[in-house]
Amino acid sequence: MSVIHAPIVTPAALITEFTWPVSRFDGLKVLDLACGSGRNGLWFLAQGAEVTFIDRDLSAMSHIEHVNARKYQWDLEAEAAPSLPIEEYDIVLVFNYLHRPLLPQIAKAIKATGLIVYETFTTQQAESGRPRNPNFLLTENELKSAFANWQPLHYFEGRLSDPQSTQSSYKAQLIARKPKT
């Protein structure tokens, strides 16, 4: 079964512009964490990956039905939230979300030699717009430090422009490979 009645969603440029180290995504397991509308995970789903979508509110994804898609409505910040499975995913995607206590779980959820794809706001964002709460903003080099033992394939920290909305924001981006255990 395919995605049906899906609104047009554009995945993040970090995903579409990156030169992936694999030529095919068939059979790869991807986790789209705090997925929102699922726009990034949907790109991987269209490439043949099996995608797990997790968010505290899945109402924006009610239209998505696909044999390779799994959806879980979890509040990742609640004490009763289930733990992420260990070494389950080839790729974990996290965009515009930061809950620092979850970082070790995210790392453990990725298989050896798997990839983390992370993009979220830095403290500079508070000077120009939302979010402003420091709990949701990375400090300088914090994302790189959180995955310090991983092989970085891409790292950026600074101002990004969104060509669709013509708005800009301050973010950190990381794509890194988990070391062999």
N, C-alpha and C positions, 0 to 999 in steps of 0.2 A: 504494500500500500504506500502511496506517496503522500507528501505534504499536500493538504487540501485547503482551499480557501485562505491561503496564506497572504497576508498583506506584504507589500514589497518591503523588504528589510535589507539593509546593506551591512555586511559584516565590517568589522574594524579594518582599517588599512593595514594595521600590523599583521593581520592574518593574510590578506589578499596580496600584499606586496612582498611578503617574506619568501625567500627561496627555500622551500622545504627540503630537508635531506632525504625524503622519500618521494618516489614518483607516484605512488598510489596509496590511498588511505583505506582501501577495502580491508575490512576485518579489524582495523585499529579501534581501540576503545578510547573514547574521548569523554571527558567530564567538562561540562559547561557549568561552572559553579557561580551561584548568584546570577543566574542567566537572564533575568528580566524577560525580554521578548524572545530570547533564544537566538538572536540574529547571528551570533558567532558560531554556536553549535550547529545551526542549520546549514552553514557553509560546509562544515565537515560532513554532515549527514548527506548533503548533495554530492560529496566526493566519495561516498561509499563507506564512511566510518560508522561505527555503532556509537551513538551519543546518549549520554545520561545528562539530563537537565535537572538541576537542583535550584530551587528558589523558595523563599518564604511565601510567595504569591505566584501561582502559575496561571492566573486568569488571562494574562497576555498570550499564553500558549495553548489556550483551549482548542484552537483550530488545528493543532499539529497532531496528526496521527500517522505513524510510520512504523513499520516492523522493526527498524533498527533504532527507534527512539524510546527512551525510558524517561519518565517524568516523576520527580519526587518533590513534594511540597514539604520542605523542612525549614524551620527557622534555625539557621546555623549558629545563632548567637544564644539560643535558649539552653539552659542547663540540661534539659531533657533531649536535646538534639542527638540523633544517632551519630556515631563516629563514621567518618569516611572509611571505606574499605581499604585495606593495606595492599599496596602493589597491584592495584586493579587496572590502572589506566595507563595508556601509552602517551596521552597528552591531556593536560589539565589546563583549562582556560579560566582566567579570572580577569574581569574587566570592571572598572569603576566600583570596586568593592575592596574594603580593607577591614578585616577583623583579625588583629594580630594574634590572638590565642589560637586561631585556626591554621596559621602558617605551618607549624610542625605536622599537623594532620594532612595538609595539602602535599607536603613533601613526601610523606609516607605513602600516600595514595598512588603515587606515580611509580611505575615499574622501573627497574634498573634500565638505564639508557633512554628512558622516556623523557618527555619534554614538559616544562612549565612555560606557559604563555601568559604573562601577567602585565596588565596596564592599568594604572590607577593614578589618582591625583597626588601631587606633592604639596608641601606646605606653602609654596609660592602661589598656589591657586587661591588661597584665602585672601590675597591682596587684590584679586581681580574678579572674584565671583564665588559661587558655591561649588563644593562644600567648603565650609569654614571651620568646622569642628576638627581640632587636631587629632581626635581619635580616628578620623577617616582620611588623614593626610600623611603621606610618607615623608620622613625627613630625608635629607640629602644622603644618597647612597644606601638608604635603608633596605630597599628591595634587593639590591646587589648583595648586601651583607647577609640577608635572610637565606640566600642560596649561594653563599660564598664558595662552597666546595663543589659546585656544579660547573660544567663547561659552558661559558656564555657563548651563545650564537648571535645574539643581538642585545645591545643595551643602549638605551637613550634616556636622558633626563633633561627636560626643558619644556619649551613652549611648543605645542602642537596646534596646527590649524585644521579645522574640519571643513573640507571643501564643500560639503553639502549645506551646512548651516552658516558657513563663513565665520563661525565663532572659533576662538582659540582657548586653550586651557593649558595648565602646567601639569605635566604627567611624567611618570617614570614608566619605561617599558623594559621588559626582560623576556627573552626566550633563552632557555638554558637546558642543557642535557644533564640528567641525573647520572652520577657515576655508577659504574658497575659495583655491586656489593661484594 
